[in-house]
Amino acid sequence: MASNVSYPGGIPPPPGLIPDLERPYGSRQQFALGIAITCIGLASLFFFTRLYVRLRITRAMLVEDGVKIAIHDNLESMLIFLPVVHYGMGLHAWDVSPKSLSHHLQWLYIASTIYCPAAFFTKVSLLLLIARVFTVRRGISTAIYIFIGTLFIAYIIIEVLKIIICIPIQAFWNRSVDGKCFNQPTLFVADTSIAILTDVVILLAPIPLTWSMRLPFKKKIKIISIMGIGGIAVGITIWRVVLVVEYLHATDATWWIALLISTAYGINYWANMLMHPSH
């Protein structure tokens, strides 16, 4: 990833624009930081509120609680997010030095390999919650557990492909390394498509099940409304697919990635809303 003498950044700037590594123009860094800090803060608030209720009030821990505690990734997300920002996320690539751009891609590689299992276990927590609520419908619970098993296999395959996305791995962030990489657009679109499918199942499955239960009408509406919050997560995930496609075909990748990562934090926030609606 050698630097060209005609410009200081990672890629050549548009015609007529002069790069400035000290005072970059059009930064999205503050926007991305604001989204990340807000979503991580609110998600942590919901998480620790639920944990307090389980430990001090109800004194009963459920399976989905254990899964969520095991993969509580808000702190880890921030620890990874900060260096990604430091090395140029949200800046135009022509305002990012080649060295910083290489470090940026290194941290993105780490983030992508961590995001996959974190997303999987968050979805498992939600699916286990649905299975527990409708445990009286044995067939439904069994179908959910089979779906979780299928997701596990799919996510294992995607995780392995993300880990070895380039051979050698260094070729992912160092363009001077001679290596071979998998088709990244196909891999990331497949990953996001599985996320959409799971979110749709989480959104729609409780509606007919709730309606068939012997509950007061107002109670049914309340449950459906709470689970309907997941529709926002579905919408964000679909938007994320569009951003993934645009990002993977963009030359100004550091600028585009700010929106893409912001959607990941938005999905995490709404997932926590679903898991901790009330106590």
Phi and psi restraints in degrees (value plus and minus 20) as a CYANA .aco file:
   2 ALA   PHI     -94.0   -54.0
   2 ALA   PSI     130.1   170.1
   3 SER   PHI    -106.8   -66.8
   3 SER   PSI     120.5   160.5
   4 ASN   PHI    -104.7   -64.7
   4 ASN   PSI     122.3   162.3
   5 VAL   PHI     -87.3   -47.3
   5 VAL   PSI     -39.2     0.8
   6 SER   PHI    -102.2   -62.2
   6 SER   PSI     -31.8     8.2
   7 TYR   PHI    -172.9  -132.9
   7 TYR   PSI     127.2   167.2
   8 PRO   PHI    -107.0   -67.0
   8 PRO   PSI     -34.9     5.1
   9 GLY   PHI    -108.3   -68.3
   9 GLY   PSI    -196.0  -156.0
  10 GLY   PHI     -92.9   -52.9
  10 GLY   PSI     -46.6    -6.6
  11 ILE   PHI    -156.5  -116.5
  11 ILE   PSI     140.3   180.3
  12 PRO   PHI     -88.1   -48.1
  12 PRO   PSI     122.4   162.4
  13 PRO   PHI     -97.2   -57.2
  13 PRO   PSI     145.0   185.0
  14 PRO   PHI     -82.5   -42.5
  14 PRO   PSI     136.1   176.1
  15 PRO   PHI     -76.1   -36.1
  15 PRO   PSI     113.1   153.1
  16 GLY   PHI      66.2   106.2
  16 GLY   PSI     -25.1    14.9
  17 LEU   PHI    -123.9   -83.9
  17 LEU   PSI     113.5   153.5
  18 ILE   PHI    -122.1   -82.1
  18 ILE   PSI      97.1   137.1
  19 PRO   PHI     -84.0   -44.0
  19 PRO   PSI     128.0   168.0
  20 ASP   PHI    -161.3  -121.3
  20 ASP   PSI      80.9   120.9
  21 LEU   PHI     -89.8   -49.8
  21 LEU   PSI     -43.8    -3.8
  22 GLU   PHI    -103.5   -63.5
  22 GLU   PSI     -57.9   -17.9
  23 ARG   PHI    -150.1  -110.1
  23 ARG   PSI      54.5    94.5
  24 PRO   PHI     -86.3   -46.3
  24 PRO   PSI     128.7   168.7
  25 TYR   PHI    -123.0   -83.0
  25 TYR   PSI     121.8   161.8
  26 GLY   PHI      53.7    93.7
  26 GLY   PSI      16.5    56.5
  27 SER   PHI     -92.3   -52.3
  27 SER   PSI     122.6   162.6
  28 ARG   PHI    -126.8   -86.8
  28 ARG   PSI     -11.0    29.0
  29 GLN   PHI     -82.9   -42.9
  29 GLN   PSI     -64.8   -24.8
  30 GLN   PHI     -84.5   -44.5
  30 GLN   PSI     -58.7   -18.7
  31 PHE   PHI     -81.3   -41.3
  31 PHE   PSI     -69.0   -29.0
  32 ALA   PHI     -84.9   -44.9
  32 ALA   PSI     -61.1   -21.1
  33 LEU   PHI     -82.5   -42.5
  33 LEU   PSI     -61.8   -21.8
  34 GLY   PHI     -82.4   -42.4
  34 GLY   PSI     -65.1   -25.1
  35 ILE   PHI     -82.0   -42.0
  35 ILE   PSI     -67.0   -27.0
  36 ALA   PHI     -84.0   -44.0
  36 ALA   PSI     -67.4   -27.4
  37 ILE   PHI     -84.4   -44.4
  37 ILE   PSI     -61.6   -21.6
  38 THR   PHI     -84.2   -44.2
  38 THR   PSI     -69.0   -29.0
  39 CYS   PHI     -87.5   -47.5
  39 CYS   PSI     -62.2   -22.2
  40 ILE   PHI     -85.6   -45.6
  40 ILE   PSI     -60.7   -20.7
  41 GLY   PHI     -83.1   -43.1
  41 GLY   PSI     -66.7   -26.7
  42 LEU   PHI     -88.0   -48.0
  42 LEU   PSI     -61.0   -21.0
  43 ALA   PHI     -82.1   -42.1
  43 ALA   PSI     -60.3   -20.3
  44 SER   PHI     -85.6   -45.6
  44 SER   PSI     -58.6   -18.6
  45 LEU   PHI     -81.4   -41.4
  45 LEU   PSI     -66.9   -26.9
  46 PHE   PHI     -82.0   -42.0
  46 PHE   PSI     -62.4   -22.4
  47 PHE   PHI     -82.7   -42.7
  47 PHE   PSI     -70.5   -30.5
  48 PHE   PHI     -92.7   -52.7
  48 PHE   PSI     -47.3    -7.3
  49 THR   PHI     -84.6   -44.6
  49 THR   PSI     -65.8   -25.8
  50 ARG   PHI     -82.2   -42.2
  50 ARG   PSI     -63.5   -23.5
  51 LEU   PHI     -81.5   -41.5
  51 LEU   PSI     -61.9   -21.9
  52 TYR   PHI     -82.4   -42.4
  52 TYR   PSI     -65.3   -25.3
  53 VAL   PHI     -80.9   -40.9
  53 VAL   PSI     -64.1   -24.1
  54 ARG   PHI     -85.1   -45.1
  54 ARG   PSI     -60.6   -20.6
  55 LEU   PHI    -104.0   -64.0
  55 LEU   PSI     -55.7   -15.7
  56 ARG   PHI    -126.7   -86.7
  56 ARG   PSI     -43.9    -3.9
  57 ILE   PHI    -128.3   -88.3
  57 ILE   PSI     -84.6   -44.6
  58 THR   PHI     -98.2   -58.2
  58 THR   PSI     -45.6    -5.6
  59 ARG   PHI      32.6    72.6
  59 ARG   PSI      23.2    63.2
  60 ALA   PHI    -165.0  -125.0
  60 ALA   PSI      98.4   138.4
  61 MET   PHI    -119.9   -79.9
  61 MET   PSI     113.8   153.8
  62 LEU   PHI    -124.3   -84.3
  62 LEU   PSI     147.8   187.8
  63 VAL   PHI     -78.9   -38.9
  63 VAL   PSI     -66.0   -26.0
  64 GLU   PHI     -85.3   -45.3
  64 GLU   PSI     -47.3    -7.3
  65 ASP   PHI     -85.2   -45.2
  65 ASP   PSI     -63.5   -23.5
  66 GLY   PHI     -83.1   -43.1
  66 GLY   PSI     -59.9   -19.9
  67 VAL   PHI     -83.8   -43.8
  67 VAL   PSI     -64.4   -24.4
  68 LYS   PHI     -86.5   -46.5
  68 LYS   PSI     -58.9   -18.9
  69 ILE   PHI     -83.8   -43.8
  69 ILE   PSI     -61.4   -21.4
  70 ALA   PHI     -84.1   -44.1
  70 ALA   PSI     -51.7   -11.7
  71 ILE   PHI    -134.8   -94.8
  71 ILE   PSI       1.5    41.5
  72 HIS   PHI     -80.1   -40.1
  72 HIS   PSI      85.5   125.5
  73 ASP   PHI    -133.7   -93.7
  73 ASP   PSI      -2.9    37.1
  74 ASN   PHI     -85.0   -45.0
  74 ASN   PSI     -62.8   -22.8
  75 LEU   PHI     -86.5   -46.5
  75 LEU   PSI     -64.5   -24.5
  76 GLU   PHI     -81.6   -41.6
  76 GLU   PSI     -58.2   -18.2
  77 SER   PHI     -80.8   -40.8
  77 SER   PSI     -64.2   -24.2
  78 MET   PHI     -87.3   -47.3
  78 MET   PSI     -58.9   -18.9
  79 LEU   PHI     -83.8   -43.8
  79 LEU   PSI     -51.8   -11.8
  80 ILE   PHI    -104.4   -64.4
  80 ILE   PSI     -55.6   -15.6
  81 PHE   PHI     -84.1   -44.1
  81 PHE   PSI     -60.5   -20.5
  82 LEU   PHI     -81.0   -41.0
  82 LEU   PSI     -67.9   -27.9
  83 PRO   PHI     -86.8   -46.8
  83 PRO   PSI     -50.5   -10.5
  84 VAL   PHI     -81.4   -41.4
  84 VAL   PSI     -62.2   -22.2
  85 VAL   PHI     -87.0   -47.0
  85 VAL   PSI     -64.6   -24.6
  86 HIS   PHI     -77.3   -37.3
  86 HIS   PSI     -56.4   -16.4
  87 TYR   PHI    -114.3   -74.3
  87 TYR   PSI      -1.6    38.4
  88 GLY   PHI     100.7   140.7
  88 GLY   PSI     -20.7    19.3
  89 MET   PHI     -80.9   -40.9
  89 MET   PSI     111.9   151.9
  90 GLY   PHI      72.9   112.9
  90 GLY   PSI     -29.1    10.9
  91 LEU   PHI    -119.5   -79.5
  91 LEU   PSI     134.4   174.4
  92 HIS   PHI     -87.2   -47.2
  92 HIS   PSI     120.1   160.1
  93 ALA   PHI     -81.3   -41.3
  93 ALA   PSI     -45.4    -5.4
  94 TRP   PHI     -96.1   -56.1
  94 TRP   PSI     -29.9    10.1
  95 ASP   PHI    -121.6   -81.6
  95 ASP   PSI      -9.2    30.8
  96 VAL   PHI    -137.8   -97.8
  96 VAL   PSI     107.4   147.4
  97 SER   PHI     -85.4   -45.4
  97 SER   PSI     133.2   173.2
  98 PRO   PHI     -75.8   -35.8
  98 PRO   PSI     -57.2   -17.2
  99 LYS   PHI     -85.6   -45.6
  99 LYS   PSI     -65.6   -25.6
 100 SER   PHI     -84.9   -44.9
 100 SER   PSI     -56.8   -16.8
 101 LEU   PHI     -83.0   -43.0
 101 LEU   PSI     -58.9   -18.9
 102 SER   PHI     -84.3   -44.3
 102 SER   PSI     -64.4   -24.4
 103 HIS   PHI     -84.1   -44.1
 103 HIS   PSI     -57.3   -17.3
 104 HIS   PHI     -78.6   -38.6
 104 HIS   PSI     -65.9   -25.9
 105 LEU   PHI     -88.4   -48.4
 105 LEU   PSI     -52.6   -12.6
 106 GLN   PHI     -81.5   -41.5
 106 GLN   PSI     -66.6   -26.6
 107 TRP   PHI     -90.3   -50.3
 107 TRP   PSI     -50.6   -10.6
 108 LEU   PHI     -86.8   -46.8
 108 LEU   PSI     -56.8   -16.8
 109 TYR   PHI     -82.1   -42.1
 109 TYR   PSI     -65.5   -25.5
 110 ILE   PHI     -81.4   -41.4
 110 ILE   PSI     -65.3   -25.3
 111 ALA   PHI     -82.1   -42.1
 111 ALA   PSI     -60.4   -20.4
 112 SER   PHI     -87.7   -47.7
 112 SER   PSI     -55.0   -15.0
 113 THR   PHI     -95.5   -55.5
 113 THR   PSI     -46.5    -6.5
 114 ILE   PHI    -103.7   -63.7
 114 ILE   PSI     -54.7   -14.7
 115 TYR   PHI     -81.7   -41.7
 115 TYR   PSI     -57.8   -17.8
 116 CYS   PHI     -80.2   -40.2
 116 CYS   PSI     -75.3   -35.3
 117 PRO   PHI     -86.1   -46.1
 117 PRO   PSI     -54.2   -14.2
 118 ALA   PHI     -83.4   -43.4
 118 ALA   PSI     -62.7   -22.7
 119 ALA   PHI     -84.7   -44.7
 119 ALA   PSI     -61.0   -21.0
 120 PHE   PHI     -80.7   -40.7
 120 PHE   PSI     -69.8   -29.8
 121 PHE   PHI     -90.6   -50.6
 121 PHE   PSI     -48.7    -8.7
 122 THR   PHI     -84.7   -44.7
 122 THR   PSI     -63.1   -23.1
 123 LYS   PHI     -87.3   -47.3
 123 LYS   PSI     -57.1   -17.1
 124 VAL   PHI     -81.8   -41.8
 124 VAL   PSI     -60.9   -20.9
 125 SER   PHI     -78.9   -38.9
 125 SER   PSI     -63.1   -23.1
 126 LEU   PHI     -87.7   -47.7
 126 LEU   PSI     -61.3   -21.3
 127 LEU   PHI     -86.6   -46.6
 127 LEU   PSI     -57.9   -17.9
 128 LEU   PHI     -85.0   -45.0
 128 LEU   PSI     -56.2   -16.2
 129 LEU   PHI     -81.8   -41.8
 129 LEU   PSI     -65.2   -25.2
 130 ILE   PHI     -83.9   -43.9
 130 ILE   PSI     -62.6   -22.6
 131 ALA   PHI     -82.0   -42.0
 131 ALA   PSI     -57.1   -17.1
 132 ARG   PHI     -91.1   -51.1
 132 ARG   PSI     -62.6   -22.6
 133 VAL   PHI     -81.5   -41.5
 133 VAL   PSI     -57.8   -17.8
 134 PHE   PHI    -128.5   -88.5
 134 PHE   PSI      14.8    54.8
 135 THR   PHI     -83.6   -43.6
 135 THR   PSI     -42.4    -2.4
 136 VAL   PHI     -87.5   -47.5
 136 VAL   PSI     -41.4    -1.4
 137 ARG   PHI    -115.8   -75.8
 137 ARG   PSI      66.6   106.6
 138 ARG   PHI     -76.1   -36.1
 138 ARG   PSI     -60.0   -20.0
 139 GLY   PHI     -81.7   -41.7
 139 GLY   PSI     -59.4   -19.4
 140 ILE   PHI     -86.1   -46.1
 140 ILE   PSI     -66.9   -26.9
 141 SER   PHI     -79.6   -39.6
 141 SER   PSI     -62.5   -22.5
 142 THR   PHI     -82.2   -42.2
 142 THR   PSI     -62.7   -22.7
 143 ALA   PHI     -82.4   -42.4
 143 ALA   PSI     -59.1   -19.1
 144 ILE   PHI     -85.1   -45.1
 144 ILE   PSI     -62.4   -22.4
 145 TYR   PHI     -84.7   -44.7
 145 TYR   PSI     -57.4   -17.4
 146 ILE   PHI     -84.9   -44.9
 146 ILE   PSI     -61.2   -21.2
 147 PHE   PHI     -82.3   -42.3
 147 PHE   PSI     -61.2   -21.2
 148 ILE   PHI     -81.3   -41.3
 148 ILE   PSI     -62.7   -22.7
 149 GLY   PHI     -81.9   -41.9
 149 GLY   PSI     -60.8   -20.8
 150 THR   PHI     -84.8   -44.8
 150 THR   PSI     -62.1   -22.1
 151 LEU   PHI     -80.9   -40.9
 151 LEU   PSI     -60.4   -20.4
 152 PHE   PHI     -78.8   -38.8
 152 PHE   PSI     -65.9   -25.9
 153 ILE   PHI     -83.7   -43.7
 153 ILE   PSI     -64.1   -24.1
 154 ALA   PHI     -82.7   -42.7
 154 ALA   PSI     -64.3   -24.3
 155 TYR   PHI     -90.6   -50.6
 155 TYR   PSI     -51.3   -11.3
 156 ILE   PHI     -82.0   -42.0
 156 ILE   PSI     -65.3   -25.3
 157 ILE   PHI     -81.7   -41.7
 157 ILE   PSI     -67.0   -27.0
 158 ILE   PHI     -83.9   -43.9
 158 ILE   PSI     -60.7   -20.7
 159 GLU   PHI     -83.2   -43.2
 159 GLU   PSI     -63.6   -23.6
 160 VAL   PHI     -81.9   -41.9
 160 VAL   PSI     -63.8   -23.8
 161 LEU   PHI     -85.0   -45.0
 161 LEU   PSI     -54.9   -14.9
 162 LYS   PHI     -88.4   -48.4
 162 LYS   PSI     -57.8   -17.8
 163 ILE   PHI     -86.1   -46.1
 163 ILE   PSI     -60.9   -20.9
 164 ILE   PHI    -126.6   -86.6
 164 ILE   PSI      15.7    55.7
 165 ILE   PHI     -79.9   -39.9
 165 ILE   PSI     -48.7    -8.7
 166 CYS   PHI    -151.5  -111.5
 166 CYS   PSI     124.3   164.3
 167 ILE   PHI    -146.5  -106.5
 167 ILE   PSI      93.9   133.9
 168 PRO   PHI     -89.3   -49.3
 168 PRO   PSI     142.0   182.0
 169 ILE   PHI     -78.8   -38.8
 169 ILE   PSI     -54.6   -14.6
 170 GLN   PHI     -78.5   -38.5
 170 GLN   PSI     -41.1    -1.1
 171 ALA   PHI     -85.8   -45.8
 171 ALA   PSI     -38.9     1.1
 172 PHE   PHI     -86.2   -46.2
 172 PHE   PSI     -58.4   -18.4
 173 TRP   PHI    -133.1   -93.1
 173 TRP   PSI     -26.0    14.0
 174 ASN   PHI    -145.5  -105.5
 174 ASN   PSI      81.1   121.1
 175 ARG   PHI     -89.9   -49.9
 175 ARG   PSI     -32.4     7.6
 176 SER   PHI    -100.0   -60.0
 176 SER   PSI     -33.0     7.0
 177 VAL   PHI    -102.5   -62.5
 177 VAL   PSI     109.4   149.4
 178 ASP   PHI    -100.7   -60.7
 178 ASP   PSI      90.8   130.8
 179 GLY   PHI    -172.6  -132.6
 179 GLY   PSI     156.7   196.7
 180 LYS   PHI    -139.0   -99.0
 180 LYS   PSI     117.0   157.0
 181 CYS   PHI    -143.0  -103.0
 181 CYS   PSI     128.6   168.6
 182 PHE   PHI     -88.8   -48.8
 182 PHE   PSI     145.7   185.7
 183 ASN   PHI     -89.0   -49.0
 183 ASN   PSI      80.3   120.3
 184 GLN   PHI     -85.5   -45.5
 184 GLN   PSI     -63.4   -23.4
 185 PRO   PHI     -75.9   -35.9
 185 PRO   PSI     -63.8   -23.8
 186 THR   PHI     -82.9   -42.9
 186 THR   PSI     -63.1   -23.1
 187 LEU   PHI     -84.3   -44.3
 187 LEU   PSI     -67.1   -27.1
 188 PHE   PHI     -91.9   -51.9
 188 PHE   PSI     -53.6   -13.6
 189 VAL   PHI     -87.7   -47.7
 189 VAL   PSI     -59.1   -19.1
 190 ALA   PHI     -82.8   -42.8
 190 ALA   PSI     -62.8   -22.8
 191 ASP   PHI     -79.7   -39.7
 191 ASP   PSI     -67.7   -27.7
 192 THR   PHI     -91.1   -51.1
 192 THR   PSI     -52.2   -12.2
 193 SER   PHI     -85.3   -45.3
 193 SER   PSI     -59.4   -19.4
 194 ILE   PHI     -83.1   -43.1
 194 ILE   PSI     -58.6   -18.6
 195 ALA   PHI     -82.7   -42.7
 195 ALA   PSI     -61.0   -21.0
 196 ILE   PHI     -84.0   -44.0
 196 ILE   PSI     -65.7   -25.7
 197 LEU   PHI     -77.9   -37.9
 197 LEU   PSI     -65.9   -25.9
 198 THR   PHI     -84.9   -44.9
 198 THR   PSI     -62.7   -22.7
 199 ASP   PHI     -83.5   -43.5
 199 ASP   PSI     -58.1   -18.1
 200 VAL   PHI     -85.3   -45.3
 200 VAL   PSI     -62.0   -22.0
 201 VAL   PHI     -81.4   -41.4
 201 VAL   PSI     -65.8   -25.8
 202 ILE   PHI     -82.5   -42.5
 202 ILE   PSI     -54.8   -14.8
 203 LEU   PHI     -94.8   -54.8
 203 LEU   PSI     -65.8   -25.8
 204 LEU   PHI    -110.5   -70.5
 204 LEU   PSI     -52.4   -12.4
 205 ALA   PHI     -75.3   -35.3
 205 ALA   PSI     -63.4   -23.4
 206 PRO   PHI     -89.3   -49.3
 206 PRO   PSI     -39.7     0.3
 207 ILE   PHI     -85.9   -45.9
 207 ILE   PSI     -77.4   -37.4
 208 PRO   PHI     -86.7   -46.7
 208 PRO   PSI     -51.4   -11.4
 209 LEU   PHI     -87.1   -47.1
 209 LEU   PSI     -62.9   -22.9
 210 THR   PHI     -85.6   -45.6
 210 THR   PSI     -61.3   -21.3
 211 TRP   PHI     -85.3   -45.3
 211 TRP   PSI     -47.5    -7.5
 212 SER   PHI    -105.6   -65.6
 212 SER   PSI     -27.5    12.5
 213 MET   PHI    -100.1   -60.1
 213 MET   PSI     133.0   173.0
 214 ARG   PHI    -105.8   -65.8
 214 ARG   PSI      61.5   101.5
 215 LEU   PHI    -152.0  -112.0
 215 LEU   PSI     135.3   175.3
 216 PRO   PHI     -77.3   -37.3
 216 PRO   PSI     128.2   168.2
 217 PHE   PHI     -75.6   -35.6
 217 PHE   PSI     -63.7   -23.7
 218 LYS   PHI     -82.9   -42.9
 218 LYS   PSI     -56.2   -16.2
 219 LYS   PHI     -86.5   -46.5
 219 LYS   PSI     -61.0   -21.0
 220 LYS   PHI     -81.6   -41.6
 220 LYS   PSI     -65.6   -25.6
 221 ILE   PHI     -81.8   -41.8
 221 ILE   PSI     -59.7   -19.7
 222 LYS   PHI     -83.4   -43.4
 222 LYS   PSI     -65.8   -25.8
 223 ILE   PHI     -83.4   -43.4
 223 ILE   PSI     -65.9   -25.9
 224 ILE   PHI     -83.4   -43.4
 224 ILE   PSI     -59.0   -19.0
 225 SER   PHI     -84.3   -44.3
 225 SER   PSI     -62.6   -22.6
 226 ILE   PHI     -82.5   -42.5
 226 ILE   PSI     -68.1   -28.1
 227 MET   PHI     -88.0   -48.0
 227 MET   PSI     -46.3    -6.3
 228 GLY   PHI     -86.4   -46.4
 228 GLY   PSI     -36.7     3.3
 229 ILE   PHI     -76.9   -36.9
 229 ILE   PSI     -48.4    -8.4
 230 GLY   PHI     -80.7   -40.7
 230 GLY   PSI     -39.4     0.6
 231 GLY   PHI     -80.2   -40.2
 231 GLY   PSI     -51.8   -11.8
 232 ILE   PHI     -85.6   -45.6
 232 ILE   PSI     -62.0   -22.0
 233 ALA   PHI     -82.3   -42.3
 233 ALA   PSI     -58.8   -18.8
 234 VAL   PHI     -82.3   -42.3
 234 VAL   PSI     -64.8   -24.8
 235 GLY   PHI     -80.9   -40.9
 235 GLY   PSI     -63.5   -23.5
 236 ILE   PHI     -84.1   -44.1
 236 ILE   PSI     -59.7   -19.7
 237 THR   PHI     -85.2   -45.2
 237 THR   PSI     -60.7   -20.7
 238 ILE   PHI     -83.6   -43.6
 238 ILE   PSI     -62.0   -22.0
 239 TRP   PHI     -81.4   -41.4
 239 TRP   PSI     -56.3   -16.3
 240 ARG   PHI     -82.6   -42.6
 240 ARG   PSI     -56.4   -16.4
 241 VAL   PHI     -80.5   -40.5
 241 VAL   PSI     -65.2   -25.2
 242 VAL   PHI     -80.0   -40.0
 242 VAL   PSI     -64.4   -24.4
 243 LEU   PHI     -86.2   -46.2
 243 LEU   PSI     -57.8   -17.8
 244 VAL   PHI     -80.6   -40.6
 244 VAL   PSI     -66.5   -26.5
 245 VAL   PHI     -81.7   -41.7
 245 VAL   PSI     -64.7   -24.7
 246 GLU   PHI     -86.2   -46.2
 246 GLU   PSI     -60.0   -20.0
 247 TYR   PHI     -84.1   -44.1
 247 TYR   PSI     -64.8   -24.8
 248 LEU   PHI     -91.2   -51.2
 248 LEU   PSI     -34.5     5.5
 249 HIS   PHI    -129.6   -89.6
 249 HIS   PSI     -12.7    27.3
 250 ALA   PHI    -113.8   -73.8
 250 ALA   PSI     122.3   162.3
 251 THR   PHI    -103.3   -63.3
 251 THR   PSI     -49.6    -9.6
 252 ASP   PHI    -110.3   -70.3
 252 ASP   PSI      42.5    82.5
 253 ALA   PHI     -85.8   -45.8
 253 ALA   PSI     -58.1   -18.1
 254 THR   PHI     -84.2   -44.2
 254 THR   PSI     -49.9    -9.9
 255 TRP   PHI     -97.3   -57.3
 255 TRP   PSI     -60.5   -20.5
 256 TRP   PHI     -89.8   -49.8
 256 TRP   PSI     -53.5   -13.5
 257 ILE   PHI     -83.8   -43.8
 257 ILE   PSI     -42.8    -2.8
 258 ALA   PHI     -80.9   -40.9
 258 ALA   PSI     -64.7   -24.7
 259 LEU   PHI     -86.9   -46.9
 259 LEU   PSI     -60.1   -20.1
 260 LEU   PHI     -82.5   -42.5
 260 LEU   PSI     -65.8   -25.8
 261 ILE   PHI     -90.4   -50.4
 261 ILE   PSI     -53.3   -13.3
 262 SER   PHI     -81.2   -41.2
 262 SER   PSI     -57.1   -17.1
 263 THR   PHI     -86.0   -46.0
 263 THR   PSI     -53.9   -13.9
 264 ALA   PHI     -83.1   -43.1
 264 ALA   PSI     -61.5   -21.5
 265 TYR   PHI     -88.7   -48.7
 265 TYR   PSI     -54.6   -14.6
 266 GLY   PHI     -83.9   -43.9
 266 GLY   PSI     -61.5   -21.5
 267 ILE   PHI     -83.7   -43.7
 267 ILE   PSI     -61.9   -21.9
 268 ASN   PHI     -81.6   -41.6
 268 ASN   PSI     -59.5   -19.5
 269 TYR   PHI     -83.9   -43.9
 269 TYR   PSI     -68.1   -28.1
 270 TRP   PHI     -88.9   -48.9
 270 TRP   PSI     -49.9    -9.9
 271 ALA   PHI     -83.6   -43.6
 271 ALA   PSI     -60.4   -20.4
 272 ASN   PHI     -88.1   -48.1
 272 ASN   PSI     -53.9   -13.9
 273 MET   PHI     -80.6   -40.6
 273 MET   PSI     -61.9   -21.9
 274 LEU   PHI     -86.2   -46.2
 274 LEU   PSI     -59.1   -19.1
 275 MET   PHI     -97.1   -57.1
 275 MET   PSI     -45.3    -5.3
 276 HIS   PHI    -147.9  -107.9
 276 HIS   PSI      34.0    74.0
 277 PRO   PHI     -89.2   -49.2
 277 PRO   PSI     -58.5   -18.5
 278 SER   PHI    -186.1  -146.1
 278 SER   PSI     145.3   185.3
